[in-house]
Amino acid sequence: MTILNSRVHIIGIGGAGMSGIARILLARGIEVSGSDAKQSRRLQTLTPLGATVFVGHDANNLIVNDVPATVVVVSTAIDSNNPEIIKAIELGIPVVTRANALSELMSSHKTVSVAGTHGKTTTTSMVTVALQQSGMDPSFAIGSELNESGSNAHLGNGEWFVAEADESDGTFLVLPTNIAIVTNVEADHLDHWGNFAAIEAAFVDFIVNTNTRSGSAIVCGDDPGAAKVAKFARERGAQVTTYGQQDFNDAVVRLIPSEDFGQCFSVTIAGQTHGPIQLRVPGAHNALNASAAFLALLQIGVTPEKAITGLAKFSGTHRRFEARGQAGGVRIFDDYAHHPTEIEAVLKAARVVAGSGRVIVAFQAHHYYRTALFSKEFGQALGLADFVVVLEVFAPGEQPIPGASGSTMAGNVPLAQDCVVFEPSWSNVPGHLVQAAQSGDMIMTLGAGDIGMMCPQILDLLSQREED
């Protein structure tokens, strides 16, 4: 069932991926309705674009102005007992997955699909912004909003479509891909895959699938998981270019000291060095992300000079080292980091940004299974900060796992006892952060949930303290 000649209803339309699909469908003149459990910024932005949006799930949402939907799009995050799914089945309305819907939207384009356990949102965004700055108008679907446009999706006039390829539910295996990027491969989303071997096999298939479109892959060779996947994919005939700071990579990345806020680096390919490339976002991990984007841009046909200029224009995305304000000499940042490797990378970058100041962190883990799997690793990564507040795990609708708690995680942070706080009460967290912070310090909120929503309260408390 095609979604392009339908009246589409999207269940969970406020999600990052689903709202992006809605935006592109609306831009194509397709009638779209949708529902989500609660009001959100994304829902509010879809209404002016022409979508009919419902807050709350109800079987009657499928019918708008007495006209029922002809196709329903749903993500794997939606329970099969959802009343709208049940009603769609009763009415014989086809129900398609988010992955298949996105695949259909991409099918008429040349495509870049960016996958990886970490960094895919940023890398997808870098490719998109650089293409835009190079005079192209790519379509894109990203898991967060670009700072430049404020949007997470767009139907462009150009021939290229850039998409964040989500591995959490197998979406990346469905997407038609010409250029595949793999930033890293680690154990995550085991609730879907079951074990790490299954994740590795899926990433190999993702790379090999580019062969069906005469494509190729760009893979981070520094990452052990990604390097292993690249090796297996090459053995199956895939064209792979590796990148990283190690000399054995096809494209070698060199960090360059810089007094600017962002990271500076160069990339050497086949004996030719390109750069310096000055980013407006900090961290060695972002130099790697940008290197993958740079290689993709060259494969698309962008000149090195335009690629460097385009990457320099990228200013970040929502909830990726996002500056949220400053008060009382304390800077506030928010980041989506929710895996130990991500936290480590973000806090290493934060240490550079903070300079002589301290790094004060609040973290809320996402999912019990991830907390149980990485409790010690979370603690070690958070130990890169100077003061840490650990919240209780954010896992709505999940059954608790013994030992998978914020309290246990806090106990694994290798800092002095008076520098680690387990705080189960959300409303008390800003007070802990502000009490610990001094002028010159920075505060970071980390996590995949809505922890960033406390940033305004933190700023208010800092301002009140300054007035006092």
N, C-alpha and C positions, 0 to 999 in steps of 0.2 A: 504493500500500500504506500503510494507516494504521499509525502507531506506537502508537496509543492502545488497541488491542485485540490486542496482540502481546506476545511475550517478546522483549525488545529486547537486542541485544548491541551495545556501543559500542566501536569500535576507537579507541584513544587517549583513553580515558575520564578520564585524569588531566589533560587539557588544560583551560584555563580555560573555554572554551565548552562542551566535551563534558561536563565534570563538572557544569556547571550544568543541562544537559539531563537528565543522569542524576538529579539531585536532584529536579527537577520530576516526572519520570516516576515515581520512587519514591513521591513524595508523592501521586500519583494512584493508587497501588496496583498499578503495573505492575511485573512481574518484570524486573529489569535485571541483566545481566552486562557485563563489559567487561575490556579489557586495555590495558596501557601498557608502554612499554619499560623503565621503571624505577620503583621505589617512590617515593612522594612524599606530601607532607602531604595533598593532595587525595584520593589513593587511600585513605589511612588513614581519612579522615572519611566516605567513602562506605560502607565496610563496616558500621559500626554502623547505617546507615540501611537496610540490607537488600540492598545490591548484592553480587554475587559478582564479586570482582576478581582478575585474574591479572596477575602481573608477567612480562612477556615475551609475545611474539606466537607463537601456536601454533594450528594448525588445530583441534585438539581443544577449544580454549577456547569454541567455538561451542556445545558440548553440555554442559549442566549437569544432573546427576542424570538422565542418559539422555534429556533433552529438548532438542532442538536449538532454537536461536533461530528466530523466525519473521520477523524483520527485523533487518538490520544497519545501524547508523548509522556513517558514516565522514566525516572531514574531508578537505579537499584536501591537508592536510599528510601524509597517509598514502599511501605509495607503492602503486601498483596491484599490485606483486609481493608485497604483504603476504600471508602464508599464510592468514590468516583471510578476506581478501577472496576469494582464489582458492577456498577451501573453500566459501564462501557461494555463489559462482557455480556451483560443481560441484553443490551440493545444491539449486540453484534458489531460494535464499533471497534475497528482494529486498534490494538495497543502496541506501540513501538517503543523501543528503548531510546534513551538519550543518545547513545552511541550511533545507532542506525540513523537517527534524525540528522545528527551532525555529519555523518558520512555522506548522506544524500546532498546536503548543502555544499559539501566540498567537492563532490564528484565531477563537476564541470570545470574545475580549476586545476592548475598545478599547485602542489601543496608542500608545505613544510610542517611536519608534526614533531612537537618537542615533548619528549618523555624523560622520566627520571624520578627517583625517589625524592630528590630535592632540586630546587632551582628552575623547574620548568616554567613557572609563571613568569619569572624575571627574564629568562632566556627568550621565551616566546614574545614578550613585550619588547625586548631589545631588537629582535629581528623586525618586528612590526614597525617600530618607530624609525629605525634606520631605513627601511624601505620607503616609508612615508617621506623622510627627509631627502631621499634620493630621487624624489619626483614620481614615485609609483603610488598607487592607491590600492593597497592590498585589502582583501577581506580578512577579518581575524575573529577568533573566538578564544578568549583568555579567561583564566580563573580569577582575575581581579581587574580593577579598573586602572587604566593608564592615567598617570598624572597629566599627560599632555591633553587628552581628550575627555577624560572623566568617564570613559565608556569601556566596557569589557568585550564589546563585539561591534562589528561594522561590516556592511556589505559594500565592498569597494568596486571600482570600475576596472581594476587591474586584473591580470591573469592569475595572480598568486593568492593563495589562501593560507594563512598562518594560524595554526591551532595548537593549543595546549592539549597534549595527548595523555589522558588520565589512565594510569595503570591500576588504580584502586578497584575498578570493576571490570577491567578488561577492555575498556573503550578503545585503547590505542591499537588493538588488534583488528578493529573494524574499519579504521580510517584509511582511505586511499592516500598513500604517502609517496611522494617523489623524493623528498629529502627528510630523513629521520635524524633527529638529534637525541642522544642519550647522555644526560648529564652525570648520572651515577645510578648504581643498582644496589640497594640494601634491603634487608628484611623489613617489610612494612606491609600493612593491609593483609596480614595473615588470616584475618577473619574471612577474607574472600579466597585467597590462594591456598591456604592450608600450611604450606611450608616454603622455604626459600628456594628449593630446587624448582618448584612450579613457577615462581617469579622469574628466575633466571631463564627458564625455557620460554616463557612468554616474551621476554625482552629479545631473545634470539629470534623468535618468530616475527616480532615487530620489525627488526632490522631486515631480515630475509624477505619479508613481504614487499620491501621496496623494489625487489627484482621484477615484480609483476608490472611496475611502471617505469622500468629502466632507470631506477633511482639509485641512491647511495645513502650511506649513514655517516654521521659525525659523532664520535664517541669519546668520552673523557678517559684517556688511557691511564691517568693517575689513580683513578678509582678502581680498586681490585675487582669489585663486582662487575663494573662496566667493561673492564679490560677482558675479563673472562668471557663475557657475553660477546664482545667483539671478536675474540678468537674463534668461538664456536660458529658465529655468523659467517666469518671469512671461510671457514672450512665448508660451509654450505653454499659458497659462491657469491656471497654478498660483497659489495664494494664498500669499504670502511676506511675513513680517515680518523686517526686518533689525535687528540690534543691534550696538552697538560704541561706541567713544569718539568717533568722528567725528560731527559734527552732522547729516550727511545721513542718518543711520540713523533708522528708525522708532522705535527705542528707544535713547536715548542714555545711555551709562554714564559716570558721573563717579567717579573715585577720591577717597576721603576719607582724609586722614592719620589714622593711628591708632597709639597706643602699644602696642596688643595685638599678639600674635604673628601673627594672621591679617590678611587684607585687608578693608578697609571701603570701601563704595561706595554709590551711589544709581543708580536707573534712572528716566528721565523718558520717559513714554509719553503722546502726545497732550496735552502741556502739563502733565501731572500727574506730580509727582516722588514716587517711592516710596523710603523709606529713612530713615536710614542702614541698610544691611544689613551686619552685622558677621559675617565668616566666621572660622572657626577654622583655616583653611588660608591660607598666604601667597601673594602674587603677583598682579600685574595679570591674568595669564592666568586665574587662578581667579575673579577678578571677572567676566571675560567668560563663563567656564563657568557661573557661578552666575546671570548675567543671562539666559542661554539657558534655564536651568532655571526661573527666575522667570517668564519669559514662558510657558513650557509649563504651569506650575502655574496661571497665570491662565486659560489656555485650557481647562484641565480643569475649572475652576470653584472652585479654591481662592481664598480671599480674600487680598488683598495682605498683610494682617496675619499670617495663618497661614503664608503662603509665606515671609515674612521670618523668622518665628520658626523655621520648619522648616529653612531654610537655615542658620540660626545654630547648629543642633544637629549639622550634618554635621561629622564630625571627621576625615574622610579615608578612604582605602582602602589596601590592602596595596600597597607599592612605589610609592606616589605621595607624595613628600616625607615618607616614613615615618620617624619618629624611632625609632632603634634602640638608643639608650642614651647614656650620658655617663660619662666617666672622665677623671681628671686635668684637669678643666676643659675638656675637648674634647667637643663634641656630635657624634653620628654620625647621619647620615640616609642613606636609600636611596631611589632613584627609578628608574623604568622608562625614563626618557628615552633614546631611541635614534635620534633624528633631530635634525639641527642646530637646527631651530626649537624643539624641545622642550628641548634642552640650554640654549639661550639663555634661554628663559623660566624654567627651573628655576634657573639660576645667577643671573639677575637677582633672583629671589625670595630665593635664598640670600644674596646680597650684603646685602639688607635685614635678614634674620634674623641674619646674622653680626655686624652692627653694626661695631664697631671691630676685630673679629677677622678672620682670614684664612679664605678658602675653599679647602680642600684636596680635590682630586677624583681619583678613579680611574674610568676609562671603558673599557668594552669594546664595540666596535662589533659589530653583528649583521648578517650577510650580506655577502658580497663585493661583490655588485652595488650595494648601498647605499653601501658604503665607497668603491667606485670612483666613484660618481656624486657624492658629497658630501665627498670627502676634505678639500678646502680649507675648505669650510663647517664641517665638524666642527672643524677646527683653530681657525678664527676663534671659534666658539662656546665652545670650551674655554678660549680666551684670557681669558674673563671671570673665570676662577678665578685664584688666586694661585700655586698649585702643582698640577701635573697629572701623573698617572701614566697612561700609555696602554698597555693590554694588546693582545695579538694579537687579531685578528678572531675572533669566535665564529661559525662557519659549518659546523656538522657535516654531512658528506656532500656538501658543495659543492666544485666545482672552483675552485681559486684563480684570481684575475684579477691579472695583472701590475700592480704599483703599488698594489693595494688591500690595504694592510697597515697594521698598527698603527704600524710604524716610519715609513712615509710620512706618516701622519696626525700623529704626534708632531712631525715636522719642520715641519708647517704651523701649529703652535700659536705665536702671536706673543708668547711670553714669553721672558725671559732663559733662556739655555741651562741654567743650574743649577736652573731652576724647572720643567723638563719632563723626564720620564723615560719612555723606552720600556722596558717590562718584560715580556718574553714568558713569564716564569715566574710562574704564579699565586701560588705560595707566598711569593714575595719581595715581592709588592705591599703587604701590610699593613705590613711593615717600613719601606718607603719613606714611606708615609703617616704613620705614627707618628713617624718621625724628623723629618719636616717640621713636624708639628703642635706648637703651643704652647698653653698655657692661654688660653681665650678664642676659639680657632679652632673651625671646624667641618669635619668630614670628610664627603664625600658619595661614595657608590658609585653609578655610573650605568651603565645598559645593560639590554638586553632579555633577556639570558641569566641565569645564576645568580650574577652578581657579588655580589649582596647577601648571599650565603652567607658571605662573608668578614668581615662585620660583627662577629660574636662574637670572631673572632681579633683584629681591630683593637682591640676593647674590652679583651681580655685583655692585649695588649701595652701599652696605655695604663695599665692598672691595675698591671702589673708595673713599669713605669717610675716610676709614682707611689710605689710601695712602696720602690723603690730610692733 
